Amino acid sequence: MKADLHVHSTYSDGSDHVEKVLEQAVKHGVTQISFVDHDSIAGFFEKKALGKSYGIEVIPGIEISAYDLKRKRKVHVLGYNYYSEAKNIEALCKTVRNRRQAHTLWQIGQLNKHGYQIDPQAVIQAAYPSETIYKQHVMQEITSAAYDSKSYQALYHNLFKGDGSAAGDIEYVDAFLAVEAIVADGGVAVVAHPGQLNSYEMIPELVEAGLGGIERNHPDHTAKDHKQVEELAEKYGLIMTGGTDYHGDFGMQIEVGSITSPSLLNQVLID
């Protein structure tokens, strides 16, 4: 068994549609996969059906954009194996999607004030089936440079970071509410890439809210992160997950299945 429990598709900010991701998964021997599209449960049944046609078990997943209010920093919360209707998750994430959509449209307006000619409707259409447009979709309209290239990264930071003309962020949901929503919908809540966002301090507190796991294997994690995750998992009885954080052309170049979930984890989630 080989599981990549962290991939994204065109249902959020990934460049590849579900079937293309699954084709890669088959090529690299992946037997279980989870599409953790940002703040969206859309495509739940399509993903599972396509996975079955490729001989891959698709584990329901989501990555909720949340916030640690005490430490004033972002924290991402993964949710696995929730009920198909996921009423609590959807109610929480709909707010995030609406805020992001409004913010990205504002960003397009700001860029157009500074000389760009971006058609918002064209961006929305190109982003389909994602319910929300992301900065990656805007970048797709204004540059053909590869995500990993110096020119792309320079343009991205000049526009969207620091004092860029379209800089800014949205208000995220409380991480405690994210964990509680996932648990209420029958799922397993997991802190995503704690080494990337420095989320370690919050983990003991989230355990009280029902946190069930921590992501150990991730492209941004070091050996130090692996050790820290292992220690926390053992101390609080948490499962460990992992995956590539694959975004296709909208993220760092990495192959589906090149980073996998800890070997004994799969049965825990699938059961």
Summary of the structure (lengths in Angstrom):
residues: 271
radius of gyration: 18.0
end to end distance: 14.1
largest distance: 54.2
contacts: 979
relative contact order: 0.18
helix: 45%
strand: 16%
